[in-house]
Amino acid sequence: MDETTPARSDVLILTGMSGAGRSTAANALEDLGWYVVDNLPPQMLKPLLELSEIAASALPKVAAVVDVRGGDLFAALPAEVGELRSRRNVRIVFLDASDDVLVRRFEAVRRPHPLQGDGTIIDGIRVERERLSEIRERADIVVDTTSLNVHQLATRIFELFSDEGAARHMLTIMSFGFKYGLPTDADMVADMRFLPNPYWDPALRTFTGQDPQVRDYVLGQPGAREFVDAYAAALQPVLQGYQRENKRHSVVAIGCTGGKHRSVVVVEELAQRLAAEAGVAVRVKHRDLGRE
């Protein structure tokens, strides 16, 4: 069967040619919330299915990676799949690639093909194709990874199996105080100390950037709104690029002296502007807001 968009699966079997990208696909499924079991013997599929039924909501999406590493046990896969499909919605994803590309991938990592024995890599590939021919014919989805890099493959898995409308990137916008140190997990850092500090206004000192009087003060300063508008616009192509490159998470850190006034205001403003960005879920964090 050609590559098509599937309905939501109860149980997913991920298989295919060695070197075609099973590990990348499995990692992408995990990022999407699937419970992934790697190198599972076909005979263990039924117990896994029963466990998922018992766990119910704890294991709503289960994926099993099954391949020729199981040796002679792999021969049981077609029969096991037939039995499981009589009970549940079981779908098979088969990853494939051209022989020459598979050879180059094995040579790049300097590893032998698991079935080549005393022969060459291409010998192992031919044996594997023969063993997988039956399960490939039964596959619901065949993904050809010949021309895909790891990021493109992960994106394709996301397109196939993410819930409609699900965010492809989680953006955390964090306020912080420079006097407490830079956030170690920040991807980008901006400095708000070019704006006057509300701390030095006795009427504002005890409030924070979440209070309207501080917000109005900060955004009323020359350059404040211009910075927020320009920085939000600059982040848009970055977030789009992160999605194309399959980068799932990023942290934008906005700092001021104590992380209580200016940075908090700007974080809240940026979050409002970026919340509508397609494919992005925005989370706000104020790291130092409660510190003295």
N, C-alpha and C positions, 0 to 999 in steps of 0.2 A: 504494500500500500504506500502511496506517495505521502510526503510530509503534509499534514493537515493540522488544523487547530483542534485539539481534543476537548471533549466534555470533561468536566471535573471527575477525576478518578478516585476510587476508594483505595485501590492498590495498584502501584506502578512497578513494572519490571523493567529495569534498565540493563540492556545487554548490547552486544555488538562486537566489532573487531577490536582486537588489542591495538592500542595506539590511536584509536578514533576519537578519544576524548571522554571516556567514561568517568574518570576522576573529576574532570572539569564540570561535567553535567551533574554529577552527584553533589559536588560542592554548591552548585547553583540551586539545586533542589533544596538543600539544607538551608540556604539563605532565604528561600521562600517559605520555610516552615515545615518542610517535609521531614519525617523521621526516616533516615536513610540507613540501611544495613548493607554493608559492603561485603563482597565475596561470599554470598550466601549460597550454600548447596541447594539445588532445586527441591530436594526432599524436605527442606526446612521452610518452604514457602507456606505450606498448609498450617504448621504451628504458628508462623508469623501472622497469618491471616486470623487465626483463632485468637491470638493475643490482641490484635488490633480490635477485634469485636468485643473482647472483654474490657479493654481499656476505653473503648468508645471515644469520648471527647478528648481524652488525653493523647490519643494517636489518630487524629482525623485524617491524616495523609501519610501513607506509608509507601516508601520506595525501596525496592531490593535490587542491588547490583548483582547480577548473575552472569558469569562468564566462564571461559574455558580453564581458568585457574582451578576450577573444581575437578579437573581431570575427568575420569570416567563417570563421575556423578552428573556431569553436565548433560549426558545423553538422556537423562530422565526429564529434562525441562519441558519438552513439548507435551508429554503426557501429564505432568503436574499442572501445566497451564490449562490444559483442557478440563481437568477436574475442577480447578479453582474457578474457571469461568462459568461453570454450571451453578456456582453459589454466589459469586460476587462480581462486581464490575472491575475486571482486571485488564489493564492495558499494558501493551508492550512497546517500549521505545528502543529502536535498534539504531546504533550509531555505526556509520560506515565511512570509508574513504577509499580512494584509489590505491592500488598496490604500490605505485611509485612513491606516493606521499607517505604511506605507512612505513615503507623502507627508510625513507629519509628521517622520519621521526624516531625510529629505533636507532638509527645510526647517530642521530644528534645526541641522544642520551646514553649512547654506548651500552645498550642493554640488548640481550638476545630476545628473540621472540619466544614466548613460553612453549611453543610447539615445534620449534625448529630442530630440537635434538642435536644430532651430529651434522645436520644440513645447514642451509643458509637461512637468512631472514625471510626471503621470498618463499622458501620451502615451507616454513612455518605458517606464513600467511595463507598459502594455498590449502594446507591442511585445515586451518581454522575456518576458511570460507566454506569448505565442504561440510564441516561439523555444524556450522551455523545456518546452513541453507534452509533447513526446515523452519527454524524459529524465525528467520528473516521473513519468510513467506507469511507467517502468522502475525507479523508485527502490525500494530495499529499506526505507528509513526516511524518513518525511516528518515533520519537526519544525516545528510551527506556533509561531512566536515572537511572534505578535500580542500576547499578554499577558505575555510574559517580558521581564524586564530582563536586563542582561548577566550578572549573577551567577546568575540562575535558569537562563539558557541554558547557562552553563558547567557548572552543577550537573547539568543534564540530559545533557550530553555525557559528563560523568563517569559518570553512572549507566549510560549505554548502553555505554561502551567501556572502563571500568576493569576490571581483573582482579578476580574475586570475592575479597573480603576485603582488597582494597588499601586502604591508608590514604588518607584524604582530606585529612589535615593532618599536616605534619611539625613537631613541637614540639621545639625545642632548649632544654634547661635548662642554663644556664651558670653556673658559679661564677666569681667574679672578686674582685680586691682593689681597694678604693677608692683606695688609694695609687697604683695604676697607671692610674687613670682609668676612667670609665664605658664599657661596651661601646657602640660607636656604633650597632650594629644591634639593640639591645634594644627589644622592644615593651613590656615591663614589668620593673620593677626592685624588688627587695625588699632590705632592709638587716638583716643579722644581727648588727649591732654592739650590739644590746640584750642579747645574751648574753655571759657572761664569756668572755674570750679564753684558750684553752688555751695560747697562746704564753707566757703568764706563769707557767705551771707547768713547772718545769725537767724534770719527768718526761715531759711531753707535747710539749715544744717541737719536738723533732726529728721527730716523727711528723706525719702528715697526717690529714685527715678521712676518708681511706679505710682508716685503721687502726682496729681495733675499740676500742682504749682511748680514742681521741679521740672516736669516735662515741658511746660510752657516756657520756663526760663531757659532751659537748654536749647530747645528748638528755636527760640527767639534770637539766639546769638548769630552773628554774621558767619555764614559758611556752614551752619549746622544742617539745615534742610538740603542745601546743595550737596553736602557730603553724602547724606543718606540716599538721596535720589541717584547720585552718580555711582555709589558703591553697590546699591541694589541692581542697577543696570549692568555694572561690571560683573556681578556674580551670576547673572542669568546665562551667559554663554559658558561659564565655568561649570555650572550645574548641568547644563545640557551635555557638555563634554564628558562629565563624570558618568552620566547615564550611558553614553555611547561606549565608554571604556569599562563599563560594568563596575565602577567604584560605587559601593553601596552606601557608604557612610562618609561624612565629612564634618569637620568642626570649624566654624568661623568664630574666632575669639575677638571680642571688642573690649579694649581696656581703657581704664582711667586710673587715677591715683589709688583710690581705695575700692573701686568696684561697686560703688553705692549709688552714684548719681548719674554722671554723663554716660557711662557705658551702658547702664541699665536702660536709659531712655532710648539710646540708639539701637540696642538689641530689640526692644519692643517694636520700634518703628520698622526695622529691617524685616522682622518676622511678619508683620502685617503685609509688607510689600511682596515678600517672596512666598507667602502662603498659597497664592494662586498659581505658582509656577507648575507647569504640567509635569507629572511624574515625581514630584518632590513632596515629602512630608517634612514639615518644619517643627522642630522642638526647641523651646527656649529654656535656657539654664542660666541662673544667676549664681555663680560660684561663690562670691564673697559678700553677698548682700547681707547676711546675718552676722558678719564679723564686726568687731568693734574697730 
